[in-house]
Amino acid sequence: MTPRLRALVTASAVSAAATAGYLTARHSLRAELATVRHAACHDPLTGIHNRAGLTAAADTLITSAHTTGRPVAVVLVDLVGFKKVNDTHGHDAGDHILTTVAHRLTGIAGPAGIAARLGGDEFAVITTGPATRPDADKWLTGWLTHIHTRLTTPVTYHAHPLAVGATLGAVLAHPGHPAATWLYRADLAMYAARANRRTTAVYTATTDTPAMAAADRPRDLARPTSPLAAAPTTWRAA
């Protein structure tokens, strides 16, 4: 092999190695970015969406569902009695309950819905109903009963049944307002259910009902700056 040919072969090998190294580094960077994005939008314990992931995905879900005529339910869930289980049986038992609830909500949401853990023992689920919008209220009432029954079924931990309760607040959502508005309204309904010692409540807008007392206002969800958020409110048991 001549010196010139040897140099060309060497340069080609170096170029191929550099290209392979670049592609490997780019693939690694993409994988790291995907991991970071996933971590930013998912709860580390349960693996389902966190608050940021829920908010990011909710608007698209609501809009796409309504193009097919399907109602969309935004449901917030507050577990009842979780702290007692945590204190009595330990944090491992508490974590088992949280992951089980997350798994159940994922099944409830279905492939087109979203399940999320908002923090602590608070969860959310956004799901779509059948394409019969005139019957949306009836569907939501029955759906809340199903969710409550599913979530309050005892969880087995080391052969022992552990039971928690749940308070649910819901609202039927539609495009035109951000997801934060619907989450806020579902949260208001959940607090109304709690204040009235009910397990579920649905939020609806009217023209003559006083606003919720300040003591019952949600602590974690900020009131959105939307014309919809300023409308008077009423509650109905589901």
N, C-alpha and C positions, 0 to 999 in steps of 0.2 A: 504494500500500500504506500502510495506516494505521500510525502509530507502534506501536500495540499489536500489530498483526499482524506488523510487522517484528521486534518483540522476541520474539514467539513463534517465528518462523522462526529467528532467531538462536540462541535457547535450544535449539531442537530440533537445530540443526546442531552446537552445542557438545556437547550430550548424545550425539549420534551419534558425534562424533569421540572423545569420552571413552570411550564404549563400545568403539569400534574399537581405541583405544589400549590399553584394559584387556585385550581379547581377544588382541591381538597380544603384549602383555607376558606374559600367562598362557601362551600357546602357546610363546613363547620360553623361559620358565622351565621348562615341562614338557620341552622339547627338551634344555635344559641338564641337568636332573635325570636324564633318560634317558641322556645321554652320560656323566654322572658314575657312574651305576649300572653302565653297561656297562664303563667303565674299571675299576671296582672289582672286577669279576668276570671280566675277560678279560685275557689276556696281550697286551701291546702289540706284540710282534714277530710272533707267529703268528696272533693273532686268536681262538684257542680259549680255553676256560675257563682261569683260573688256579686255585690251590688253594682260594681262597675261593668261587669260582663252582662248582667241583666239589663241595665240601662242601655248599653250599646246595641244589644240585639232586639230589644223590645219593639222599637219603632218599626223596624223592617217586618217583624212578625205581624204586628197590628195592621200595617198597610197591606201586606200580601194576603192576609186572611180576608180582609174586607173586599178585595177585588174578586174573591170567589163567593162573597155573600155570607161568610161564616162569622158568627159573633165571637168576640174575644173576651175572655174573663181574666182579669188581673186579681189575684188572690194573695193576701198577706196572711201569714200564719205565725202565731205566737204560742209556743208550747207552754202548757200549764203543769206545774209540778216537777219541772225538769231539775230545778235546783235541789229539791228534796232528794230526788234519785241520785244526783251527783254527790250530795253530802252524805247520803246513807250508804251507797254502794261504791263510791269512788269515781274518779274521773275517767277511768277506762270504761266503766259502765255508761257514763254520760256520753263519752265519745261514740260508743256503740249505738246508743239511741240516736244521736245526731246523724251518723252515717246511714242508719236504717231509715230514718225519716227522709234523708236525701234520696235514697234509693227508691222509696215509695213515691216521692214527689216526681222523680224522673219518670217512673212508670205512668203516673197520673198525667203528666204533661204530654207524654207521647213523643214521637219523633219530630213533630212539627211545633212542639211547645218548648218552654224554657222553665227549668227549675233552678232556684238560687238560694243560697244561704246568705242572709244579709248581715249576720253577725250574731254571736251568742246562740240563743235558741230561737231566733227569728228567721223565717224562711219566706219565700215567695214562689208562686207558680203562675205562669201565663199559659193559657191553653185555649184552643179553639173548639167551638161547638159545631153542631150540624148546620148545614146550609138552609136553615129555616129561621131567618131573622125575626119574624113576628113572634116566634115562640122562645126568644132568647131569654126572657125573664124566667120562664118556667124551667128551661134547661139549666140556667144558672142555679136556681134554688135546689134542684135535684143534684146538681154537680157538687155543690157545697156540702150537702149531706153525705154524698159518697166520699169526698175528700176527708171530712171529719171522721167518718167511720174508719176509713183506711188508716189515718194517722193515729187514732187512739186505740187501735188493736195492739194488745200487749206485745212487747219486744222480748224475745228470749235471750237471756245472757247467762252463760254457764248453767244452763238448764233451769234458770229461774225466770219467771215472767216479770217484766218491768213495764209499768203502765204510766203514761203521761196523758194529760188532756191537751186540748188545743182550742184557741180562739181564732176565728177566721173573719176577715173583712174582705169584701169583694166589690168590684165595679165592672160594668161592661164598658170596654174601651173602644174607641174608634179613631181613625186618622184625623189629623188636624190639630192635635195638641201633643206635646212631648210626653214621653213615657213617665217623666218625673211627676206630671200632673196626675196620671192614673195611679201611680204608686202612692202618691200623697192621699188621694181620695180613698183608695183601698185601706190605707192606714187609718184614716179617719173612721171608716166603717168598723175596722177592727177595735178601735178604742171605744166606739159606741156600743159594740157588742159586749165588751168588757164592762162598761159602765152600767149597762142594763142587765148584766148577769146572764147573757145569752152566749151560746157557742158560736153563732154566725150572725152576720149582718151584711146587708147590701146597701151601697151608697146610691142615692138618686138625687137629682136636682129638682127643686121646686121654687116657688116664689114667696112663701110666707112662713118659713120655719127659721127660728133663731139659730144663730151659729152655735157650735159646740162650746161649752164652757172652757175657759182657759185651762183649768186643771186637767181636762181630758184631752188636750191637744197632743198630738204625737211629739215625742222628744227627739227622734232621730231623723225624720224626713222634713226638710225645710219646705215651707210653703212656696210653691212655684209661682213665678211671675207670669200668670196667664189669665186672660179674661175668664176662662172656665173656672179657675180656682176661686174667683171672687163671687161666684154664684151662691145664693142661699142653699141650704142643705136640709135634707130630711133623711130618715133612716127607716128601713123596714126589716123585720126579722126574716131570715131566710128559712 
